[in-house]
Amino acid sequence: MTSRLALAISEDGVHFEKTGQPIFFPENDDFNYLEWPGGVEDPRIVSTEDGGYFLTYTAYDGKTARLLSAYSKDLITFTKHGSVFKDPKYASAWSKSGAPVVRQEGDQFVMTPIDGYYYMYYGDTNLYLARSKTLTDWEVLEDAEKNIAIEALQPRPGYFDSRLVEPGPFALLTENGIVMIYNASNAKNLNATELEPYTYAAGQALFDAQQPWKLLDRTDSYFIYPEAEFEKEGEVDLVCFVEGLVYYQNRYLLYYGTADSRIGVAEYNAPKATKIK
């Protein structure tokens, strides 16, 4: 029951071959007490301006999930940085699912600063926002009066996202603002009536490009949801959970977990996705 990260390789973005061994896992290092015995999971990975890769992941010690990060030059060997938060108040608290703000540069999604800071959305009930100049020490944006983290996105009663919201792959800086694909679940008594309670589906939100905490718009409905049997039944039923997006061979490929058991892929043409496999 210990989570590990593995590597699979594809020539077309749809059909993958697994490599033999995990490439990222709990080790006897400075971060073992955070990662063991639950493991490492929920990866989001983007390019950095120096040609490397920035990984955010959830470390689970069996009781508390914490948001950690690592860096790699080759997607095989990683240097762990530990908690993304420099403030012990947040470093010791439950946190997960870090989605950095990036720009598209050719076929790469590259972390890009806004007014000198990198930004990252995170959270698995509400969405919060953190910023950093170094990629290793992030500060949470707070409400100065209340001394609590600012909520960038919240659940909505009566919608597909009435129970929780959680970041997707990353947040993409565009000419219209910052586009965030986000995962959501609906509550039993506050749900969207066309979905069964606790269904995981994905929507999209738009934030201001210069004020990433300012929500401009969000979709009223989901654009991907459980339809096939392998999306409806599995380790956790009724789940389509988006966590990866690449631009490859002139199309956007969206990778999502299905019922916590398999990985699906869809072609993404905002604001819709067409499932492939």
Buried (B, 14 or more C-beta within 10 A) or exposed (E): EBBBBEBEEEEEBEEBEEEEEBBBBBEEEEBEEBBBEBBBBBBBBBBBBEEBBBBBBBBBBEEBBBBBBBBBEEEEEBEBBBBBBBBEEBBEBBBBBBBBBBBBEEEBBBBBBBEEBBBBBBBBBBBBBBBBEEBBBBBBBBEEEEEEBBBBBEBBEEBBBBBBBBBBBBBBBEEEBBBBBBBBBBBEEBBBEEBBBBBBBBBBBBBEBEEBBEBEEBBEBBBBBBEEEEBBBBEBBBBBBBBBBBBEEEEBBBBBBBBEBBBBBBBBEEEEBEBEE
